[in-house]
Amino acid sequence: MKVSVRLFARQRELAGAARIEVDLPEGATIEDAWAATVSRVPELAAGRPYLRFARNAAYADPATSLADGDEVACISPVAGGSGESPGSSRGRVRHLEITAAPIDGAMLARLHGAVATDADGAVVTFEGRTRETPGTPAPGEEAEAARHAGKRVLALQYEAYEEMALAVLGTICAEIEERFGVRRVAIVHRIGRVPLGEASVAVAVASPHRGAAFDACRYAIDELKGRAPIWKAEQFADGSVWIGEVAREAPGDASRHV
C-alpha cells in the first residue's frame, strides 16, 4: 500500500522535501512509515524522540495501523487557520483563521466585532508579536542557536499544517466553552514572514464576566502554542533557528487555567 508522509520545519529542510511517498505492507503502522522514511533520509533519525504523529490530520499513536492512501504527518516541536472556519449557534462564535495577511488594527477590530455582543461585559484580546530577543531552540537546533547567541532577531518565519491546525483550534474552543462557559472566541494565526514588531497571532474572547474572559484568552494562547502544528524559525542577518517544544496531544497543566 502507498502512504504519504508529510514533513515540516526542520525535518522538511533536512529531507529537502515536504512530502515523501512510501510503499508499505498491509498492516503496517505509523512507526513503520517513519522507518521507511528514515531509510530514505537517514538524517531524520535523530529527531524521532521529539516527534508526534498524525494520521489523516488527527493526532495518532505510532502503533496505529495504516490503510492505503493514508497521510502520516510528522509533527516536530511546535511554536506554539488560509481559510476561515466561523460557526455560530445560539450565541456561539468560533472564528478560526490562518492567514498570510498582516494582523493589523483593522484585523483586530474585525475580531472584536466578530465576538462581542450587547450581552458581554468583557472582551479580552491577546496579540503575540515578533520580539528582538531569541527564544528556546527546538531540539537539534542548539548548535545553530549558539552561533547566533547575542544577535538580534529580525523576523519570524511561520509555517503550518493548516487543516490540522484549524481542527486543533476548534478543539481548544470546545474546551474553552466547557471549562469557562465562554462561547465566543476568535483566533487568527499568521504564516510566512512576520517582521520585528508585527503580530503573528491574535486571540479575542467575549463573555458577560471578565474573569471567564481572561481565563479563556490565556487558555487559548497557551494551548495553541503547545498543541497546534504551527512552526516558527527566528531569522537573523546570517541565518535562522527553529524554535519550539515537543508538541502536546492533550491539554496542559489544568492548574494554570483555574
C-alpha positions in Angstrom: 0.0 0.0 0.0 1.1 3.6 -0.6 1.3 6.1 2.2 2.2 9.8 2.0 4.5 11.1 4.8 4.4 14.9 5.4 7.4 16.7 6.9 7.5 20.2 8.3 10.0 22.8 9.6 13.5 21.3 10.4 12.5 17.8 9.1 11.4 19.3 5.8 14.7 21.2 5.5 16.7 18.0 6.2 14.8 16.0 3.7 14.7 18.7 1.1 11.0 17.8 0.5 7.7 18.4 2.2 6.2 15.0 1.3 7.7 11.6 0.8 5.7 8.6 -0.7 6.5 5.2 0.8 5.4 1.7 0.0 4.4 -0.4 3.0 3.0 -3.9 3.5 -0.6 -4.4 4.6 -0.9 -4.0 8.4 1.9 -1.5 8.6 1.8 1.2 11.3 2.7 4.8 11.6 6.1 3.8 13.1 6.7 1.6 10.0 6.0 4.6 7.8 8.5 6.6 9.8 11.1 3.9 9.5 10.6 3.7 5.7 11.0 7.5 5.6 14.2 7.4 7.6 15.6 4.7 5.3 15.3 7.2 2.5 16.5 10.2 4.6 18.8 8.9 7.4 19.4 12.4 8.7 15.8 12.4 10.1 16.5 9.6 12.6 17.9 11.9 15.3 14.6 13.8 15.6 12.5 10.7 16.5 12.4 11.3 20.3 10.8 14.7 19.7 8.1 13.8 17.2 4.4 13.3 17.5 2.4 11.8 14.6 -0.9 12.5 13.0 -2.9 10.2 10.7 -5.1 12.0 8.2 -4.9 15.3 10.2 -5.6 13.8 13.7 -3.0 13.0 16.4 -2.4 9.3 16.5 -0.3 6.7 18.4 2.8 5.4 16.4 1.3 1.9 16.7 -1.8 2.9 14.7 -2.4 0.8 11.7 -2.5 2.4 8.3 -4.5 1.9 5.1 -3.7 2.5 1.5 -3.8 6.3 0.7 -3.4 7.4 4.3 -1.4 10.5 5.1 1.1 10.5 8.0 2.2 13.9 9.3 5.4 14.1 11.4 4.8 16.8 14.0 8.1 18.2 15.0 8.5 20.6 18.0 5.9 23.3 17.6 5.8 27.1 18.1 3.0 27.3 19.9 -6.1 28.5 10.2 -5.7 30.4 4.6 -9.1 29.8 5.4 -11.8 30.7 7.8 -14.0 28.4 9.8 -16.6 30.5 11.6 -19.6 29.0 13.2 -22.4 30.2 15.3 -25.2 28.5 17.2 -27.3 30.1 19.9 -24.7 32.8 20.6 -21.6 30.7 19.8 -19.0 32.2 17.6 -15.8 30.4 16.6 -13.8 32.4 14.1 -10.6 30.5 13.3 -8.2 31.6 10.6 -4.7 31.0 9.3 -3.6 33.8 7.0 -0.6 35.3 5.2 -2.1 38.8 5.6 -0.9 41.2 8.3 -2.7 41.1 11.7 -3.1 44.9 11.9 -5.5 47.3 13.6 -8.2 46.6 11.1 -7.9 42.8 11.7 -8.1 43.3 15.4 -11.2 45.5 15.1 -12.8 42.8 12.9 -12.1 40.1 15.5 -13.5 42.3 18.3 -16.6 42.8 16.2 -17.0 39.1 15.5 -17.1 38.1 19.1 -18.6 41.0 21.1 -22.4 41.3 21.7 -24.5 43.5 23.9 -24.6 40.7 26.4 -20.9 40.9 27.0 -19.4 42.8 29.8 -15.8 41.9 28.9 -13.8 41.5 25.7 -10.2 40.3 26.2 -7.7 40.2 23.4 -4.1 38.9 23.1 -1.6 39.9 20.4 1.6 38.0 20.1 4.4 40.0 18.3 7.9 39.3 17.0 10.5 40.4 19.5 14.2 41.1 19.0 15.4 38.6 21.6 15.6 34.9 20.8 13.6 32.1 22.3 14.3 28.5 23.1 15.7 26.5 20.2 13.9 23.3 19.1 15.7 20.0 19.8 18.5 19.7 17.3 18.9 23.4 16.8 21.1 24.1 19.8 24.4 24.5 17.9 22.8 26.9 15.4 21.2 28.8 18.3 24.7 29.1 19.9 26.1 30.5 16.7 23.5 33.3 16.9 23.8 34.0 20.6 23.5 37.7 21.4 22.3 38.6 17.9 19.1 40.4 17.1 16.1 38.6 15.7 14.9 40.4 12.6 11.8 38.4 11.8 9.9 35.2 12.4 9.1 32.7 9.6 5.9 30.6 10.2 4.6 27.5 8.5 1.6 25.4 9.5 -0.2 22.1 8.8 -3.2 24.2 8.1 -6.1 21.7 8.1 -4.9 20.0 11.3 -4.1 23.3 12.9 -7.7 24.5 12.4 -9.0 21.3 13.8 -6.9 21.7 16.9 -8.0 25.3 17.3 -11.6 24.1 17.1 -11.0 21.5 19.8 -9.5 24.2 22.0 -12.6 26.4 21.5 -14.8 23.5 22.6 -12.6 23.0 25.7 -12.9 26.8 26.5 -16.7 26.5 26.3 -16.7 23.5 28.6 -14.2 24.9 31.2 -15.1 28.6 31.3 -18.5 28.9 29.7 -17.1 31.2 27.0 -18.8 30.6 23.7 -17.4 33.5 21.5 -13.8 33.1 20.5 -11.7 34.3 17.6 -8.2 33.0 16.9 -6.1 34.2 13.9 -2.5 33.0 13.2 -0.2 34.3 10.6 2.0 32.2 8.3 5.0 33.4 6.3 7.5 36.1 7.3 6.5 38.3 10.3 8.9 41.2 10.7 10.0 42.6 14.0 7.2 44.3 15.9 4.4 42.8 13.9 1.8 40.4 15.2 1.9 36.7 14.4 -1.2 35.7 16.4 -4.3 37.3 17.8 -7.0 35.9 20.2 -10.2 37.7 21.1 -12.8 36.3 23.5 -16.1 37.8 24.8 -18.0 36.9 27.9 -20.5 38.5 30.3 -17.9 38.4 33.0 -14.2 39.5 32.9 -12.8 36.6 35.0 -14.0 34.0 32.5 -12.8 36.1 29.6 -9.3 36.5 31.0 -9.1 32.7 31.7 -10.4 31.8 28.3 -8.0 34.1 26.5 -5.0 32.7 28.4 -6.1 29.1 27.8 -6.5 29.7 24.1 -2.9 31.1 23.6 -1.3 28.6 25.9 -2.9 25.6 24.3 -2.4 26.9 20.8 1.3 27.2 21.5 1.5 23.7 22.9 -0.7 21.7 20.6 -1.3 23.4 17.2 1.0 22.2 14.4 2.4 25.6 13.7 6.2 26.1 13.5 8.4 29.2 13.6 12.0 30.0 12.8 13.8 33.0 14.1 15.6 34.9 11.3 18.9 36.6 11.8 21.1 38.6 9.4 23.1 35.5 8.6 20.9 32.5 9.3 17.9 31.1 11.1 16.9 28.9 14.1 13.8 26.8 14.5 12.1 27.4 17.9 9.8 25.2 19.9 9.0 22.3 22.2 7.7 18.8 21.7 4.0 19.0 20.8 1.3 18.0 23.3 -1.6 15.9 22.2 -3.8 16.9 25.1 -4.4 20.0 27.4 -1.6 21.0 29.6 -1.5 21.6 33.4 -5.0 22.3 34.4 -3.9 24.2 37.5 -2.8 27.1 35.3 -6.3 27.5 34.0 -8.4 28.0 37.1 
